[in-house]
Amino acid sequence: MGNQEERFLAAFEDHADALFRHASFRISDRERAKDLVQDAYLKTWGYVVKGNVVEDYKSFLYRTLNNLIIDEYRRKSTDSLDAMLESEKVTEGAFEDLVIDGREEIEIAVDAKWVSTLVTEMPEQYQRVVVMRFMDGLSPKEIADILGDNVNAVSVRIHRGIGWLKRRIEEQT
Amino acid sequence: MSKKTIHTILTEAANTVSLSVSEKETMRERMAEYIAYNPIRPPRAAPQKSFGSFFDTFTFRYVPAFIIAGLVFSGAGVSYAAEGALPGDLLYPVKLNINEEIVSVLTADPIDRAVWEATRAERRLFEVSALAKEGLLTNEAIAIATDSFAEQAERAVKNVAELSKNDPASAAEVTAELESAFETHEMILASLSADASDSDVKSIAAQARKEAKRVAMIRAEVESSIVPEDTAAMAKGMDTMAMSAPSTSDEEQSEKADAKTQKAAAKMKEAAHRALVKFTEQAQVHQGEAEVAGLLAELDAELLLGTDRFTAGAYAEAYRHFRTVVSKSTRGARVLEAEERLQIALPIGEEWEEAGEAPEVPDDTPSVNPEAPSIEGATNAKSSAQAVFTALDNVAVAELSTSDMAQFKRSIKEARAYMVRGDLAVGGGDGYEALRLYERAIEKATAILKNVEGTSTSSPVVVDDPEAVLVANTVHHSQLNGVHVYEGLVRTPTPCYEVTADTVTPRSGQITLVVKWKEIGGMCAQSAAEKQFSASRSARESDMLTTVYVGGKKIEAFKVLEISNEPVITASGTATTAMEGFIAPADELLKRVNGMLENVTGS
């Protein structure tokens, strides 16, 4: 087996679980999440087959999966789009909002499972970055690279996403 | 339950989700199987015949992957083999009527459906390129390919038209991409048929162009309902300012329209992002190529600009930025793919916006007919292009090195592709587009000529028509309320010539003057004569004369003299000619200023 094949299969072993977790939180449909992860790998291989070299499998796979998920949203109703529009109104880059290191966090007692459900209900724009940041453990810089956005915008969105979650938790506890 | 920060809870939540061992095992097996089915081919390899691999970037977008994957993995050997079939192959009908049809039938979502039918139409065009490239275009194959494309294009257009009724925002997105795709394929096919007198390929290219226009019309219609024109938006703004108390219903209506535009812009943004990512992926192997890098940077900027406008609430403007990204990325990705597979050189990012757009109607003179340039004007440009090509044919290239020679041939082919496309446009009755394409051919061919002159020691034979003389290389210009008048003198070999002049607007803000003459016969004194010409055009006050053709020849450095006697310097062509054009009149200007100074100080 050639080097490329080995690298690809290694990328499967290394990232399949994380990608699946990511997809599950984003679309809350286990079977569909599996399909999408598989598609992401197949598309990536299709890209390699054409003679291209993937330098960084992790971010390439995330980017591909992310596009597939966006397509998935398109297929659903316009709910997610409206949610996106809602979040788009937010002007990005307010630096005073950029405190996301958690020091200001209140401590709460809630069930992780319930939080998982809440995450699947988040507006798409926040959900994407929050899942990447906390569920997938990606740094804001990595997220920015994957989404083709700047780090500030990503950080602000993460912060607002956490704010959204906190409000939900407070409302319901 | 102990208290934790929300970050900890999220991390814990993440740990509750994972693939089971058996799920992962199944997936791993599929990967291995898929890799075995699709082995790696060497980078930038010669084109292969497998043009319809289901998973390539061209042909696979939203179409449900599981359907296709199912087909491939089900072990349907014939179905799998048919994917690579081309018109005329035994398995081609299987590809069309079984493989693709199954996907059509199983794709219920109207957006997916429209995209898939569009993709199918594009696949037909790629098949033609593949056949043409490999010299496999038999009469039978071409007949099948022509019919298949016509039929599929009809289906694609029908689906898009249908979608536009119920979901205009999505239709706008699909049409933006499809229009660009058709246009790019037209260019690819024209380029393939440029050096062969391949009338069949040309006719399919012409068909692609026709379909692109049809899609453009649907897009224009869709956009008119969701994106207000600039002028309309401005007028709306002014109305609101003028009226002290706008009625509630008006406000409601405008809010509703805004929401529609906002939605369309948001959709187009997603499409732009996706298209750009696809193009970026495609461009990874072309790292370091200035043209590709330049286009990527430009598109990044365009996307940012769009996002900025979106945030500011200027949705119509944002929409246009995003659409540009979609069009250009679509074209870029396809061009790179075609270059790789067909081993041809294509221009990747130039002059995209202008393509296919109608000449602009000046805002301030709505009563003036927008005036489509005549086919005759284009024909004139064609003859000048031909003259340059003749010059190129006669140029002494024996002394060129092998690599220079290859480059030389490739460039000529590229330039000739514009000629072919110009011909196609003439065939389609589109004078404006034809002129634009012929001009482009002239520009390219002239650049090659200059280049060769630089590298070759023997001087090339340049066709020099002694009749083509614009007296003093000068055009007089006056302008009143947006009506530009251009006048000048042309020297003809005998007095028995009729001189006419015409103007066109090849792109926004630019005016091209075309001066023609023809011999009227009869008994003539064999002495040169000077004839006056005059042409006018309604345009914006700021519009500039950028190109002048006289008797089918482009005047490289001309002067525009304002009737008020203030010289305005205009030069056409490349930067060097712009400089050349600049220097001479600047001297003249200096003299004039010095003269004025002397008068002032003398008195």
HADDOCK unambig.tbl for C-alpha pairs under 7 A between the chains (distance, minus, plus):
assign (segid A and resid 17 and name CA) (segid B and resid 18 and name CA) 6.00 0.50 0.50
assign (segid A and resid 17 and name CA) (segid B and resid 19 and name CA) 6.05 0.50 0.50
assign (segid A and resid 20 and name CA) (segid B and resid 18 and name CA) 7.00 0.50 0.50
assign (segid A and resid 21 and name CA) (segid B and resid 14 and name CA) 6.97 0.50 0.50
assign (segid A and resid 21 and name CA) (segid B and resid 17 and name CA) 5.89 0.50 0.50
assign (segid A and resid 21 and name CA) (segid B and resid 18 and name CA) 6.03 0.50 0.50
assign (segid A and resid 35 and name CA) (segid B and resid 66 and name CA) 6.96 0.50 0.50
assign (segid A and resid 39 and name CA) (segid B and resid 65 and name CA) 6.51 0.50 0.50
assign (segid A and resid 43 and name CA) (segid B and resid 55 and name CA) 6.17 0.50 0.50
assign (segid A and resid 46 and name CA) (segid B and resid 55 and name CA) 5.94 0.50 0.50
assign (segid A and resid 46 and name CA) (segid B and resid 56 and name CA) 6.21 0.50 0.50
assign (segid A and resid 49 and name CA) (segid B and resid 39 and name CA) 6.48 0.50 0.50
assign (segid A and resid 49 and name CA) (segid B and resid 40 and name CA) 4.34 0.50 0.50
assign (segid A and resid 49 and name CA) (segid B and resid 41 and name CA) 6.05 0.50 0.50
assign (segid A and resid 50 and name CA) (segid B and resid 40 and name CA) 6.95 0.50 0.50
assign (segid A and resid 50 and name CA) (segid B and resid 41 and name CA) 6.57 0.50 0.50
assign (segid A and resid 50 and name CA) (segid B and resid 43 and name CA) 6.77 0.50 0.50
assign (segid A and resid 51 and name CA) (segid B and resid 40 and name CA) 6.94 0.50 0.50
assign (segid A and resid 51 and name CA) (segid B and resid 41 and name CA) 6.26 0.50 0.50
assign (segid A and resid 51 and name CA) (segid B and resid 42 and name CA) 5.81 0.50 0.50
assign (segid A and resid 51 and name CA) (segid B and resid 43 and name CA) 3.82 0.50 0.50
assign (segid A and resid 51 and name CA) (segid B and resid 44 and name CA) 6.18 0.50 0.50
assign (segid A and resid 52 and name CA) (segid B and resid 43 and name CA) 6.70 0.50 0.50
assign (segid A and resid 52 and name CA) (segid B and resid 285 and name CA) 6.10 0.50 0.50
assign (segid A and resid 67 and name CA) (segid B and resid 274 and name CA) 6.60 0.50 0.50
assign (segid A and resid 71 and name CA) (segid B and resid 62 and name CA) 6.32 0.50 0.50
assign (segid A and resid 88 and name CA) (segid B and resid 311 and name CA) 6.97 0.50 0.50
assign (segid A and resid 89 and name CA) (segid B and resid 311 and name CA) 6.36 0.50 0.50
assign (segid A and resid 91 and name CA) (segid B and resid 311 and name CA) 6.58 0.50 0.50
assign (segid A and resid 105 and name CA) (segid B and resid 5 and name CA) 6.25 0.50 0.50
assign (segid A and resid 106 and name CA) (segid B and resid 5 and name CA) 6.34 0.50 0.50
assign (segid A and resid 107 and name CA) (segid B and resid 3 and name CA) 5.48 0.50 0.50
assign (segid A and resid 107 and name CA) (segid B and resid 4 and name CA) 4.91 0.50 0.50
assign (segid A and resid 107 and name CA) (segid B and resid 5 and name CA) 4.62 0.50 0.50
assign (segid A and resid 108 and name CA) (segid B and resid 3 and name CA) 4.85 0.50 0.50
assign (segid A and resid 108 and name CA) (segid B and resid 4 and name CA) 5.39 0.50 0.50
assign (segid A and resid 108 and name CA) (segid B and resid 5 and name CA) 6.20 0.50 0.50
assign (segid A and resid 109 and name CA) (segid B and resid 1 and name CA) 5.97 0.50 0.50
assign (segid A and resid 109 and name CA) (segid B and resid 2 and name CA) 5.83 0.50 0.50
assign (segid A and resid 109 and name CA) (segid B and resid 3 and name CA) 4.35 0.50 0.50
assign (segid A and resid 109 and name CA) (segid B and resid 4 and name CA) 6.16 0.50 0.50
assign (segid A and resid 112 and name CA) (segid B and resid 9 and name CA) 5.62 0.50 0.50
assign (segid A and resid 112 and name CA) (segid B and resid 10 and name CA) 6.91 0.50 0.50
assign (segid A and resid 112 and name CA) (segid B and resid 12 and name CA) 6.14 0.50 0.50
assign (segid A and resid 112 and name CA) (segid B and resid 13 and name CA) 4.73 0.50 0.50
assign (segid A and resid 113 and name CA) (segid B and resid 13 and name CA) 5.98 0.50 0.50
assign (segid A and resid 115 and name CA) (segid B and resid 13 and name CA) 6.83 0.50 0.50
assign (segid A and resid 116 and name CA) (segid B and resid 13 and name CA) 5.67 0.50 0.50
assign (segid A and resid 134 and name CA) (segid B and resid 7 and name CA) 6.74 0.50 0.50
assign (segid A and resid 134 and name CA) (segid B and resid 10 and name CA) 6.14 0.50 0.50
assign (segid A and resid 134 and name CA) (segid B and resid 11 and name CA) 5.75 0.50 0.50
assign (segid A and resid 135 and name CA) (segid B and resid 10 and name CA) 6.40 0.50 0.50
assign (segid A and resid 135 and name CA) (segid B and resid 11 and name CA) 5.44 0.50 0.50
assign (segid A and resid 135 and name CA) (segid B and resid 14 and name CA) 4.93 0.50 0.50
